[in-house]
Every structure is written in C-alpha cells, then in structure tokens.
Amino acid sequence: MTEKEDIQRRWKEYFESVLTGNPDDTDSMTFCTTKNEYIQPSYEEVTHVIKCLKNHKAPGTDQILAGFLKKGGEILWRRIHHLIKFGHSIKYPKNGL
C-alpha cells in the first residue's frame, strides 16, 4: 500500500467513525474507484449517513446540528442529495479555483 492509499484509507476510517459511529455499516459504500473517479452516492446512501449522524455533538463550521438534518425529513434529504450531485458535476480547474 502506498502512502497516498494509506492516507486515503485512514481518512475514510475517520469519517466513517465520526459520521456513523460504526465503520462496518458503510464498508459497502464506495465513493471513489481505484482511478479516483467520482461515483455519485444514491439517495439511500445519503439518507443512511444522515440518519446515522450522532446527536448532541458540536456543529461543524456550517453551524448545522445533526439533529436538524435528521429531523428535516425527506424534503431536506432530497435537497441535500441534489446538492451533492450538483457539486460533483462541476468541472474544476486542476490548479484550484
């Protein structure tokens, strides 16, 4: 395993533990291929991650509490899924924004 692969694996483990509390639940979800091509997560995958967020944690830089996302319901979850799909359809320059 290369250093880059090891770093990516470790970040994956970290975010799985933070978002779901149980990395085993998301092992079947693959978001990048070996060629680093983006695979859009399904609506079901997005809702699974939202539902598995831990309550009573400090919000991130966006100041959105996990409880708000969880109680937002299907309309909010569909909009979040749409934003994820839209965000990854944008072609960014290789040297940054």
ChimeraX attribute file (.defattr): number of C-alpha atoms within 10 A of each C-alpha:
attribute: neighborCount
match mode: 1-to-1
recipient: residues
	/A:1	7
	/A:2	7
	/A:3	8
	/A:4	9
	/A:5	11
	/A:6	11
	/A:7	12
	/A:8	12
	/A:9	12
	/A:10	12
	/A:11	12
	/A:12	15
	/A:13	16
	/A:14	13
	/A:15	12
	/A:16	19
	/A:17	16
	/A:18	14
	/A:19	17
	/A:20	18
	/A:21	14
	/A:22	13
	/A:23	16
	/A:24	11
	/A:25	14
	/A:26	17
	/A:27	11
	/A:28	8
	/A:29	10
	/A:30	11
	/A:31	11
	/A:32	11
	/A:33	9
	/A:34	6
	/A:35	6
	/A:36	8
	/A:37	9
	/A:38	12
	/A:39	12
	/A:40	17
	/A:41	15
	/A:42	13
	/A:43	16
	/A:44	12
	/A:45	14
	/A:46	16
	/A:47	20
	/A:48	14
	/A:49	15
	/A:50	20
	/A:51	19
	/A:52	17
	/A:53	19
	/A:54	16
	/A:55	13
	/A:56	9
	/A:57	10
	/A:58	11
	/A:59	12
	/A:60	9
	/A:61	6
	/A:62	6
	/A:63	8
	/A:64	11
	/A:65	16
	/A:66	21
	/A:67	16
	/A:68	11
	/A:69	16
	/A:70	19
	/A:71	12
	/A:72	12
	/A:73	12
	/A:74	11
	/A:75	8
	/A:76	15
	/A:77	20
	/A:78	15
	/A:79	12
	/A:80	17
	/A:81	19
	/A:82	12
	/A:83	12
	/A:84	16
	/A:85	16
	/A:86	11
	/A:87	10
	/A:88	12
	/A:89	11
	/A:90	8
	/A:91	7
	/A:92	9
	/A:93	7
	/A:94	6
	/A:95	5
	/A:96	5
	/A:97	5
